[in-house]
Amino acid sequence: MPIVIRHTRDDGTLIEGSEKGDGVYEVLRDLRCGWRWMRSIGTIGLQRSRFKAAKRYEIEQAARALRAAGHDVQVDIDDTTLPATGFAEQEAERVQRADQRADRYGDYAGKAAARSEAAYARYRQSADSWPLGQPLISNSARAAHRRMMSAHDASMAEQDEVRYWAGRRRAAQAHQRHREALATVLRRIERLEQQRRRLVRLLEGEYRWVHDDGGPALMRRGGEIYRKVAPAPADAGRWTADLIHLDGELGYWRDVVTDRQKAGQKVWSKDDFSVGDFVKRHGTWFEVMRVNNKSVTVPWMIGGVTRGIYTVADARRQFPQDKKVSTDTIPYSKVEGRASAQEVREAMTHANSENRHSDSGN
C-alpha cells in the first residue's frame, strides 16, 4: 500500500497509508521540519498547515526521504479548494483548542501534585517513625531507609512535573491574551495588508523577459521582449484562494479593532501627534521630532531609559559629540500614551517643585 502525502486547506497536510512500525514516522521526525503525530486524528501531519497553501518544499523533502527509505510515495495537493469554514469559525476552533490545551495542562499539573503529596505522605510516615540516630546496621534497616528516601525523591520529582505543566498552562493562557491584544492585532493587520498587496501584484502578473512573439512590449533585445506575463493557472488558483482567505482574516481582525474602539481603547494615528508633542513608550515620555504615516520619530530611545521624560535637548546634552541627534521610530501600534509639550512642562515644573520642598525639609 503506497504512502500518500495529501494536502487540503480543510485538513492540512496529512500522511495516509502508514501503519505503526513501518518506519514512516521515524523518517519524517528526523527531518525536523514540523512533522509530528496528530493525537486527535490518529495520523502523522505537518504542523500549522491547515487553512493554508501547501508547504511544497517540506512535502517534497518528505517524499524524497520516504522514497529513499524504500517506501512507495504519492503526493496529492489541492491548493485551490477553499476551506468549508470561514476565518471566524476557524479562529473560534483555534481558541477552543487552546482552552482545551490549557485545561489539559492544568489536569496534568493537578495529577502530578496529587502524586507528589502521596509520595511525601509515605516519606513522612516513615520519617516520623524512624528513631533519631538509628544506625543502619541491618539489611532491613537499609532497605527501609532506601524506601523512605525514594518516596522523598519521587515527591520532589513530581513537584518538578507540577511546575512544568503549570508553566505550560500559564503560557497557553498568556499566548491567547497576547494574540488578542489590541497592539498585536494592529501589527497583524499591517502584516496581512502587506501580504495582500503582494498577492494582488502576483495575480496581476509580473514583468519579465520572454520570447519575442511580435506582441506589444516595453523593451526588446535580440529575440526577447520585456512585458507583463500572467501567472500560470495553477499558481493563479492557489493565489486566488490565498487572497480570499486573507480577506476573511483581515475582515475579522478589523472587526476586532472596531469593537475595541467602541469599548474605549485608543487606536493611535498620525492625526493624534504634532512635532513637539511627547509619546510614551516603555514608561518614558519621548519628544516627537517628526510625524510619519506609520510611526513617530523620537530621540534615540536608549538614551532615555529610566529618565521619565526625554527631550531633544536632553539627547544633545547626553551625546555632545554627535553632529546630529540620533533617532528611533515608534510605530503607532506600540504607543502607550500622548502628551502635549505644555502638559510635560507642567509635569516637570511640579516634579522640580516637589524636589525643592523635599530638599528644604531635609
N, C-alpha and C positions, 0 to 999 in steps of 0.2 A: 504493500500500500504506500503510495507516494506521500511525502510530507508537503503540505500546501501552506504557503505563506499568503494569507488572504487579508486584504485591507479594504475596509469600507469606512465611510465617515461616521456611520452609526456605531460600529463596534470597535473601530481602531484596527490595529494590526495584530492578528492572532495566528497561532500555529494550529493547523488541523492535521490529524492522522498520526500524531505522536502518542506513544504509549510509555508507561513507566519502565525505565530500564533500557530504553533504546538508544540512550546517549545524546538525544537531541538537546535536552535542557543543558547538559554539561557543555556541549559545543557552544550554544548561544550565550550561556553565562560567562564563558571565558572571553567572549568578545568585548565585554564591559561597555556596552553602549545602550543599556536600558532594557534588555530582555529579562523578564522575570516570570515566576509562576503566579498567575492570577487566581488567588484562592476562591474568590467569589464566583467565578465561572468555570473553574477547574481546567484551565489550559494555560499555555505559555503565551505571553503577549508582550508587546512593546509599550513601555511606559509613555504616558502623555501623548498617545497617538489618536485618541478619539476626537471626533468632530473636526479633524484637520486633514490636509492633504497628506499623502503617504510620504514617509521619510525614505525616499528611494535609495539613498546611499546605504543606510542601515539595513534595508531589506536585501539589497544586492550583496552586501557583505555577508549577511546571514546565509543567503542561498549558496554563495561560493564556499563558505566554511562547511556547510552541511554536505554539499556535494563532495568536497574533499574528504569528508569523513565516511563516504560511501553511501549516502542517502540519495534517493530519487526525490528531487525537489521541483515543485511547480510554484510559480508566483502569479497571483491573481490580484490586480489592483483596480479598484473602482474609485476614481478621484472626482467624478463629475456628479454623482448622485448625492443630493443634499440629505442631511440627517432628517429623520422623521419629526424631530422636535426642534423648536426654536431655541434661541440662546437663553431666554428667560427660564425655560424648563430645564435646560442643561445646567444653568447656574444653580437652580433650586436643587437639582440632583446632586451637584457637587457639594453644596452646603450640607445636604442631608448626609452624604458620605463622610464629610469632615466631622459632623456631630457624632455620627456612629463611631468613627475612629477615636474621637476624644473619649466617648463613653467606654469603648473597649479598653483603652489605655487605663482609664480610671478603675475599671474592673480588675485588670491585671495588677494594678498597684494595691487594690484592696485585698486581693487574694495573697499577694506577697506579704502584706502586713499581717494577715492572719497567720500565715505560716511562721513568720518571724516571732510573733507573740507566743505561738505554741512551742517553738523551739526554745525560746527564752524561759518559758514556764518549766520545761523539762530541766533546763540548766539550773534554775533557781531551786527547784525541788531537790536536785542532787547536792547543790552547793550548801543549802540550808541544813541538810542532814549530814554534811561532811564535817567531822570533828576538826577543830583548829589544830594544826600541827601534826595531823595524821600522816605518818610516813607511808610511802608506797613500797611496802616490804613484801607484798604478795602479788601473785598474778591477778587475782580477783580485784585487789585494790587498784592496780594499774589499769585494768580493763574498765573499772567504774570511773576512774579519773578520765580516761580517754573518751568515754561516752559523754561525760559531763562537758568536757571541753569541745567535743564535736557538736553538741547541742548549742553551745555558745557561738561557735564559728558559723553554724548554719543560720542562727538568728541574725548575725551580723551580715552574712551574705544576702539574706532575704531583705534586710534593710537597704542594701545597695540596689536590689531589684525595685524596692518601693520608690527610692529616689529616681531611678531611671525612668520608670513608667509614669511617675507623677510629672517628671520633666517633659516627657513626650506629650502628655495630656495638656500641660500648660502651653507648650509650643504649638500644638494643633489649634488651641483656642486663640492664642495670640496671632497666629497666621490669619485666621478668619477676620479678626478685628482689623489687622493691618490691611488686608485685601479690600475691605470696605471703607477704610478711612478716606476722607474727602481728598486730602492731598495725594494719596496713592491713586485714587480714581482719576483725578485730573491729569496726572502724569501718564496714566494708562491711556486716556483718551488722546493725548498728544501722540503717543507712540502708535496707536491704532490709526490715527489720521495720516501719519507718515506712511504706514503700510498701505492704506487705501490709495493714496496718491501714486505710490509705486505700482500697485496693481492696475490702476487706470492707465498709466503710461505703458505698461506691458500689453494690455489689451488693445491699446490704440496702435501698437506696432512700434518697431524700433528702426532707426536708420542704420543701414549697413551696405557694404559693397556686395553687389550681386552681378550675375551675368547680364550683359547688355542685351535686352530683348527689343530694343527700339522704342521703349516707352519713355514717359517723362522721367527726368532725373534732376537732382540738384547739381551733380558733378559727373563727369565721365573721365575714365582713364583706361587706355588700352581697350580691352574688351569688357570692361566692367562699368557699372553705373552705381551711384550712391543715391539710394532712395529709401522711403519708409516701407518696411516689409511686415505684412500681417503675421501674427503668431500662427504656429501650427495648430490644427483643430484640437489635438489632444491637450496642448498647453492652454489654448483658449478656454476649453471646457473646464479644466482644473482651476484656472484663474477666475473664471466667472463664478464658480462655486465658492471659491475663497472670498470673492468680493461680496456675494450675497450673505455669507456667514458673518463677515466682518461688519457689514452694515447693520445686521441684527445686534451684534455685540456693541457697536457704537451707540445704537439707539437705546439699548438697555442701560449703559453706564451714563449716558446723557440724562436719562430719566432719573437716575440715582442722584446726580448733581442737582437737578431741578428740585427734587424732594428735599435735599439737604438745605438748599437755599430757602425754600418755603419754611423749613424748620428753624431758620435763623442763622445758619452757618454762612460765613462770608467767602465769596469767591473773588479773589483779587485780580485786578487787571491794570493796564497802563493808565486807565482813566482815573484811578484812585491815587496816583502819585504825581508829584512835580519835583523838579530839581530843587534841592534844599530840604525836602521832607526827610523823615527818618523811617527806616524799615527795621522791623525786629526779626532777628534770626539767631538761634542758639542763645536766647536770653539777652542779647546785646542789641542796642539801637545803633544802626549804621546810617550815616548821612548819604542821601541819594545824590549821585553825581550825574547820572543820565537815566532817562526812562526809555526803555526799549519795548518792542512789541510783546516779547515773552518774558522779560526779566527787567530788573533794575541794576544799574552799575553802582557799586559801592567801593570804598577804600578796601585794600587788601584785608580780608577778614581775620587772618591770623594775628594781625596787629591789635585787633580789638577784643581778643579773648579776655574774659573776666573784667573788662573795663566798664561795662554797663552802658556807656554812651561813647561812640567813636565817630569823630568828625574828620573832615578832610584836613583841617588844621592839626589835629592830633597826629594824623598819618605823616604830615610834613615834618612835625617836630620829632617824631619817633624815628623816621628814616631820612635824616637831612642829606645823606649822601646821594639819594636818588634824585635825578633831574626832574622826574615827574612822578606823581603818586601812582603806585601800583594798585591795580583794581581787581575786584571779583564781581561776579554777577550772581544775583539771587533770583531764581525763577519764581513767578507769581504763585505757583503751586506750593512753594516752600515758605512763603511769607507767613510770619506769626503775628504781625501787627503793623500798624502805621501810625505815625505821629507827625504833627506839623513842627516846623522849626520853632515856633512860638511856644508850643507845649513842651518841647525839650528844653528850651532856655528857662522856662518857669520851673521845670523839674530840677535843673542844675542849680538854679538860684536857691530853691528850697533846700536841696541837699547841702549846699555850702553854708546856708544859714544854720542848719541843724549842727553841722560840724563845728561852727564857731561857738554856738551855745554849749556844745559838749566840751570843747577845749576850755572855755571860761569856767565851766562848772568844776573841772578838774583842778 
